């Protein structure tokens, strides 16, 4: 993810702004203490600062969502950062506690304009929609991890200067300096966004065309806000998301309000409270870290509701826990489930909500979080006081039964019920039982079967074809069920027949036809084979065609990847082998393009794809003979295949019969996406030649010309000679 330059820079901006948020909370609280006298003001300082920062979320988050969808998001972020900088500097210059709280409220308003613009713009910086989850992970780690430590550490460092240097009476000046540093952090963020991340201004092509063609459809602010609310309430996916988040935040607010009384009911006092606090955040971290692994097997729509139900049931255990250690384990489970649900909800918004409405959905989520959390946090202590305190003995341990336990029990039941409702709204796989999906997700299985999809990518068709054949033969030698599929752009009779009857000249039309043929192959051949437990070896599956079309300069890479996702139903390889080699001599490129330069461009794009998702890629040095390269490929894949060995399906073969090859006397390419089963063809594949190996395509064929490019440019680990 961090190899994507625009996202990496935005991640740095997130660090500056998040550190500014935490630092401002501490610095303004300290400044209130310096500007006022009296115990009451001192007590109100921190809570007053927090309240004036949270209150704008109720009022201005919807406005921020409309601005994010209506205007240039980069300009919205820059304006909000500049206003935050000016307001904080004014606090330091005015020196009035009344203006401090008023300006802090306005700073919170600016934050509510900045957050929807930033969150809704992140998916447009990524290469694929399946990267949204990782981007959200990194964002949460930065916001609630690295920046918290950095902000608190910087404040501690600044505030310790008077004591370290024995500067008596300098505490007020140091508090002013801390506030000014916070303002400068926002100024640095504005400069970086304005000058270094122009990609934030970009929108998907469809949205741009629609806005340019039909500007009147957007209407005013009120209409756009109503449309956002209507979309959130009428679409089953977003409706379930809103319902689930409302229940989860209500339960979370109840936990916050009942936490301290509950700790004392366990007879643990402040020590138990701190331990429970740590357990929640440890669970949150674990949940956010494991959510992507669970999502590989369980769809996000199912995972979201399931996680909320799990959090509710764990909260019920917390309410009934007779001992501190039971409570700690249950609280950690609550945190883990909440972490999974929170990250999954953000991923659904980023990957499944249209860009034109995404800012308003983010705003709804922000408003909902603050309103429900604030209401539940305020209501929980009131409910606790309605229950009379009693002491009972359970298994020899004394327990104090006060209002905290009924409140937590009710919150747990509420979360579980709401989670079920959200699950039923969002479930996209009603024909498959959730229990089997959940058990498979816990066991770490990526699919219902044990099938694996291995893609062989590289710019030279001869290399990918030879290595795909040799890998398939080597796998069959180990008694593995294998389906060998070749690039339909090179040798699929369907594509060639279409191109023969309808002359297509533009790369865009060629890409559409190729996507249609690939979609048919995935639907008819690859998915059934994977469901049956077969190991599929696919030559030039997605990356190489995308890189070739992009290198020609006429098509946008993001559009091509979106087309590929649509055609394949977002079916991504489990393992991608990238053959990395220098350009052969001679090297040719498409008509009108220099072959060597074209080759370097293709290889650079492939290297960037590998660097963006290193867990799924194995980069192999493709210099040398076919036998030497095959040995390197096998050495790289052996550890992975040992851990994920597919079972041979019993007792029936894959349900879809293989395609029939054309008659020997009929001209045309040989279909190479059939299963190689007979001995003669297997021997031929071992030798790297024969009917499974296509002829070198012509230079004019889009996506099929050119060769591999520079070696070692991506920084991804390479597998050298064995």
N, C-alpha and C positions, 0 to 999 in steps of 0.2 A: 504493500500500500504506500509506504513512504517513498517508493521509487517514482510515484506520480508527483511531478513537481508542484502542480497547483495545489494538490491536497496536502503535500508536505508543508507548503507555506501557510496554508490555512490552519494546519495543526499548530504551527508556531504562533499564529495570531490567536488561536484559542488559548494557548498557554498564557500569552500576555494579558488577554481580557479576563480569563478566569483568575489568574493571580491578582489582577486589579480588583476583581469582585471580592475575593477573600481579604485582601489587604485593606480595602476601603472599609469593610465591616469592622475590622480590628482598629484601624487608624481613626475612624470617625467615633467609635466607642471611646477610645482613649482621649480624643479631643473633647468630647462632651464632658468627661470628667475634669478636664483642665479648665473648661469654660464655665463650669457651674460649681456650686458649693452645696453641701447638704447631703444627707444619707439617701433621701428619696431620689434626688437626681442621679446620684451615683448608681443606685439600684436600677433605675429606669434606662440608663445609658444604652446598654447592649440591646435590651429588648426593644427600645424605641428605634434604634438604628435598623434592626432586623425587620420590624413592622413596617417602617416607611420604605424599605426596599421591596417587601413582598406585596404591599398594597397595590402598586401599579399593575401587577399581574392580573388583578381582577378587572381593571379598567382599560388598560392599553394593549394587552395581548391581542385582542381581536383587531385593533387598528394596525398593529404590526403585521398581522397575517395578511390583511388586505394590501398594505404597502408592499409586502414581499411578492405578492402575486401581480400587482399592478405596475410597479416601477422597477427600474434597474436595481437589483439586489446589492450590487457592489456600492452604488451611490447611497443607498439606504444605510448600509453598515458604516460607511465613511462618515456620513452625517451624524449618526448616533454616537460614534466614537468621539468626534470633535465636540459634540455637545457635552458628553460626559467629562471630557478633559476640561472644558471651560467651566462647568459647574463645580468640579472639585477644586480647581484653582480659585474660584470665587469664594468657596467655603474658607480656604486658607487666608484669603485677603480680607474678607468681611469680618470674620472672627465672632460671629453671633450664633448662639445656640438655636435661635428660632430659624435663621436662614440655613443653618446646618441641616435641620430636619426637612425643611422645605426643598432645599437643593438635593438632598438625598432622595426624596420622593421623585424629583424630576430625573435624577440619575437612573432610578429604577424604571421610569417610563421609557427612557432611552434604551435600557437593556431589553425591554419588551418589544422594541422595534428592531433591535439588532438580532435577537435570538431566532425569530422565525425566518428572517432573511438568510442567516447563516445556515440553519438546519435544512431549509428547503433548497439551498443552493449546493449542498454537499454532493448529492447524487449526480449532478451534472458535471462534476469534476472527475468522476470515476470512469473506468473503461467498461465495466460490466455491472449489471444490477446485483449480481451475487456478491459484489464487494461492499455493498452498503452495510452489511452486518459488521464486517471488520472495521469499517470506517467509524461506525457508532461505538464499537469497543474502544478504539483508540481515543475517540472524543471523550468518552466517559472516564477513561483512565487519566486523561489529561485534566479534565474538569474537577473530578473528585479525588484525584490521587496526587499527581505531580504538582499541580498548581496549588493545592491546599498546603502541602509541605513547603513549597517555595514561598507562598505568601506569608504563612506563619513564621517561617524562618527569617524572611526579610524584615518582618515587623519586629521580631525579637532582636535581630541585629541592630536595627535602627534605634529601638527603644532602650537598648543597653548602653548606648554611647555615653549618656550623662554619667552613669555609674562607673563605667570603665575609665573615663577621663576625669572623674571627680568634678563634673560641671554642675554646681548647685544652681537650681533655678532655671535650668535649661530644658526641663521636661516639656514646657509649653512649646518652645521652638522646635523641639524634636517631633512633637505631635503634628505641628504644621508641616514640617518637612516630609513626614510619612504620607500626609494627605496629598501634597504636591507630587511626590513620587508616583502615587496612584494615578493622578491625572496624566502624568507623562507617559505612563504605560498605555493608556488609551490613545494618546497622541501617536505613539509609535505604531499601535495597531492600525490606526487610520491611514498612516503613511504607507504601511506595508500593503494593506488592502487596495489602496488607490493606485499604487505603482507596480506591485509585484504579482497581483492575482487578477489580471483582466478576465480570466475565465469565469469569474463569478457573474459577470454580466451576460454570459451566454445562456441560451435557452435551447431546448430541443427544436429542431427545424419545423416540426408540425405546429408547435405553439407559436413560433415567430410568424409563420405564414398566416395563422389564424388571427393573431393580433393585428397584423398588418392589413389583412383583408377585411376584417369585421371589427373595427375598434369600438363601434357603438354597442356591441353585444356585452361589453364589460360593464357598462353602466357606471353609476356612482358608487361611493364607498358603502352606502347602506345596502344597495342591491348586491354588491359583491359579498358583503358580510352575510346577508340572508342566504345567498347561494351556498356559501361555505357551510352554514348551519344545516341547510336543507340536504346538502350532500352528505354531511356527517350522520344525519338521522335517517336518510332514505337508503343508503347503500349498506347491504348487510355486513360487509367487511368493516367499514368504518363505524357502523352502528355498534357492532360487537366490540370494537376497539374502545369506543367511548364508554360503553357500559362497563367493560372490564376494568378500564382505568379508574372510573369513578368508584367502583367497589374497592379496588386495591388501594386507592388513596384514602378512602374513608377508613379502611382497616389500618393503614399506616398511621393516620392521624390519631386513631384510638390508641395505638401502641405508644405513640409519643406522649400522649396525655396521661396514660396509665403506667408508664415505665417506672417512675420513681416509687409510687405507692406499691407497685407489684414487687419491686426489689426488696422493699422493707417487709412485705408479707412473707418473703422467703427467709426472713431473719438474717439477711446478709448486709443490710445497710448500704452505705455508699460503695463498699467494695463489690457487692453483688451487682449494683447498678452499673459500675464501670465494666465489669466482666460481661454483663449482658450487652452493653453498648459495643464492646469489642467483638462479641460473637455475631451481632447483626452485620457489622461491616465486613467481617471475614466471610460470612455467608454471601453477602452481596458480591464481593470480589470473586468468589468461587462460582457463583451463578452466572455472572457476566463472562467468565472465562470459559465455562462449559456450554453456554448457550449455542455457539456455532456448531459444536460437535453434535449436540442433540438435534439441531436444525438440519443436519445432513440426512437424517432419517425421518424426522417428524416435520411436517410442513409448518411454516411459521404460524399460520392461522390456527392449527391444532395446538401447537406448542404454547401459544399465548394463553388460551383459556385453561389448558391443563396446568400451567405454572401457577395461575391464580388460584385454582382449586387446591393445588398442593400447598400453597402458602396459607390458605384458610384452614385446611386440616391440621397443618403444623401449628397454627396459632391456637387451635382448640387444645392441642396437647400442651402448649405453653400455659393456657388458662388452668388446666387440671394438674399441672406438674407438682408433685409433692416435695421435690428436692431441687436444690440449685443446679446440680449437674444435669438432671433431666431437662430443666428449663434452658440451660445453655445449649444443649444439643438441639432442642426444638426451635429455639430462637435462631440458631445458625441455619436450620432448614428453612425457616421463614425468610431469612435474608437471602439464601440461595435461590429460592423460588421467586422472590421478588426481583432479584437481579436478572433471572432468565426472562421474566415477564416484561420488565422495563426495557431491556435491550431488544427483545423480540418486537415489542410495540413500536419502538423507534425504527426498527428495520422494516416493518410493514409500511409505515408512513413513507420512508425513503424510497422503497423499491416498488410498492404496489399502488401508490397514490399518484395520480397524474400531476405533472409539474405545474400546470396552470392552477391547481387547487391546493397544492401541497402546503404553501405558506399558511393558508387559513386553517388547515387541519393541524399543523404544528401549533398555531395560536390557540386553537380549541384545547389541545393537550396541555399547553402551558397554563391557560386559564383554569382548566379543570383541576390541575394539580394544586394550584395555589388556593383556589376557593374551597375545594373539598378538604384539603389538608388543614387549612386554617379553621374551618368549621368543626371538623372532627377533633382537632387538638383542643379547641375551646370547650366543646361539649363533653368530652370524656371526663375531666375533673368534676364537672357538675353532676354527672351520673354517678361517679364514685362516691360522692358525699351522701347519696340517697340510701346507701346500704350500710347497715349497722355492722361494726367490726366484731368478729368472733374469733376465738382460738379453738382449734380442734387438733386431734392427734391422729396421724395416719402412719401405720407401720412403725410406730415408735417415734415419729418425727412430728414436732409441733408445727402447725400451719396457721397463719393468720388469714382468715377469710374476710376480706374487705371488698369494696366495690370494684377494685381493679380486676379481679378474676371474672365476675359476670360481664364486665365491659369487654375484656379480651375474648371471652367465650362468644359473646354476641358479634364482635368484629370478625372472629374466625368463621362463624356460620355465615355471616353476610358475605365475606369474601368467597367462600366456597359456592354459595348459591349464585352469586354474580358471575363467578368463573364458569359455572355450568351454562348460564344464559349466554355469556359471551362465546363460549365454545359452540353452542348450537347455532348462533348467528353466523359465525365465521367458518364453520367446518366445511372444507372443500372436498372431503373424501368420505362422504356418508356411507358409501358401500363397503368400506373397509373398517373393521372393528378397531376402536382406539386402543384397546388393551394390547393387541398384538403389536401395533405401531409403537406404543410406549415401551413395551418390553424390549423390542428390537433397538429402540433409541438408547435405552439404558445400557444394553450390551454393546453398543457402539457399531451396529451394523448399518451401513449406508443405504441399503436397499432391502426390499422384502426377500430377495434371493441373495446368493453370494456371488453374483456375476460382477465382473470388473470390466471397465472400458479403458483400454490403453490406446492413446493416440500417438502416432509417429509423425512428427512435424519436422519440416525442413524445406529450404527453398528449392532444392534440386529434386525433381520427381524421381530420377533414377535411384538416388540415395534412399528416399523414403520407401520406395517400392521394394528395393532389395532388402532393407532391414525389416520391413513388415513381414515379408515372406519368410525370412530366416527366423525371426522371433516366433511366428506362428508355428513353424516346424519344430523349433526347440521346445515350445510349450506342449505340443502334442506328444513329443518324445517322453514327457513326464506324465502322460496319461491325463491331460487336462482337456476339457471340452473347449474348443476354440472356434470362433467365427472370424474369418479374415475378410475385411472390407476395405476396398480401395477408394480413392478420391473420385466421386462421381463427376467432377468437373473434367477429369482426364479421360476416363474410359467407361462411362456409364452409357448404355445404349439409349436410355430415355433422353438424357441431355443432348446427345449427339443427334438423335432423330428430330428433336425440336429445333435445334440449330440448323439442321439440314433443310427443313421445310419452311422455317421462318427465319430469314437472315436478320440477325440481331447485331448491330454495330456498336451501340453505346454500352459502356461498362455497366451502367445501372441496370439495363434490361438483362444483360448477361448475368449479373449478380442475382436478380430476381428469379430467373430460370434455374440457376444453380441452387438457390435456396429452396425452391420448390422440389427439385429432385432429391436434395439432401433431406428435406422434411419427410418425403415418402420413404426414403431408406431408413431413417430413424424409426418411423412409425411401424413399418412393415418388417424390418429386419433386426435392427439393433435392440430396441426395447424388448421385443419378445425373447431374444437371445439372452439378454440380461436377466429378465424375469425367470428364465429357465435355468439360471446358474451358469451360463456360458461365459467364457472369457473372450471378449471382443477386442481384436486388434484392428484399429482403424487408421488408415493412412491419410494424412492431410485432412483431419476432421474439420477444424474450424480456424485455427490460428494461421496456418499457411495461406489459405484462400483470402482471409481477411487482410493479411499483410500484403499480398500481391495486389489486391484491388486498391488498398490504401496507398501503396508505393506509386501507383500510376497517377496519383494526384487528383483524380476526378471525383472520388467518393470519400466521404468523411468516415473515419474509423469508427466513431461512436455509432453512426447510423448502420454501418456494416455489422457491428457487434450486436446491436439491437435486432437487426434482421436475422442474424444467426440464432440468437436466443429464441426468437419467435418460431423459426423454422424447426428447431430441435426441441422445443418445449423446455428450454433451459437445461437440457441434459448435457452436463459437462463431464469430461474424462476424469476418471479416478487418478490416472497417472498420465502425464504427457512427456514423451521423450523428444527432446529438441536436438536434432543433429546439427552440430555447429562446425562449419568448415569454411575455408577460403573459397573464393570463386574459382571454378575450373577454367581451363583454357582450351578452347575458346568459350566465352560467355556471351549470351545474347539476351536482349531484353525486348519488351514490347516495341512495336513500331513507333519510331520517333524518340525513343529513350535510349540513353547510353547504358549498355549492358552492365558494366562494372559499377557505375553509380547506382543503377537500379538494384543490383545485388546487395550493395551496402545498405541501402534504404530498407529492403526487405528484412535483412538480418537484424538491423537495428530495431525494427518493430517487433520481431520475434523475441529479441533479447529483452525488450521492455515488458512484454507479456510475461515472460518467465520470471523476471525480477519482481513483478507485481504480485505474483502468487507462487512463491518458492516452494510451498509445501506440496504442490501438485506437479512440479516440474523436475525433470532430471535432464540436465544439459550434458550431452556426450560429445566428445571430440570425434568428428567424422572424417578426419584425415587418415589416409591409409587405405588398405584393401578392404573389401567388403567383409572378409573373415575377421580382420582385426577390429573393425567397427562393431561387428556383431558380438564379439567377445566383450567389448566395453559395455554395450547395451545390456547384455545378459548379466554382467557383474553388477551393474547399477540397479537392475530390477530384481535380482535374486533376493536381497533382504526384504524388499517390499512384498514380493509375491509369497515369500515364506510365511509372513504374518497374515496375509489375506488370500489364502488359497481357496478358490471356488470349488464347490462340490459339484461332481458330475450329476446332472439331473436324473432322477429316477421316477418312473421307469420310461418316460416318453421323451422324445427329442423336442426342440423348440417348436411351438405350434405353427409357425409360418413356414411353408415349404420354401426351399431355396429357389432363386430365380433360375430360369432355364437359359443356358447359353444358346446363341444363335447357331443354326446349322453350319457345318464346316464349309459348305460351298457358298455361303452367303457372306458378302462383304460386310465389314463393320467391325467395331471393337469388341473384344471379349469381355463379358461381364465378370468383374473380379470380386464382387461382394458375395460370392457363394462360398459355402463351407468346403474347404479342401479336405477330402476324406480318403480318396483312393491313394494307393501306394505310389503310383507313377507321379501324380501331382505333388505329393509330399516330397518325393525325391527331387523333383524339379525345384520346389521351393527351397530345399536345403542348398541346392546349387546356386540359388539366386537368380535363375532365369526361367523362361518358359511362359506358359499361357497366362500366369498370374501377373507378369511384368509388362506394363504398358510401354508402348513406344514413346520416345521423347516427343512431347507436344510441339506444335508449331509455335514460332515466336509471336504470332499474332493472336493466339488464344489468350483471352483475358484470364488472369489468375493462374496460368499454367506455365508461363515463361519465366526466365530468370533462374538464378541459382542461389546457393547459400552464400552468406555474407561473412562479416568479420568475426573473429573468434574471441571469446572471453570478454566481450564489451559490456555485458549485463551485470557482472559482479556475482552472478549465480554460480554455485559450486559446479565445477566441471568434473566429469569422470574421465581421467586420462587412460592411457594404455594399461592393459592388465598384463 
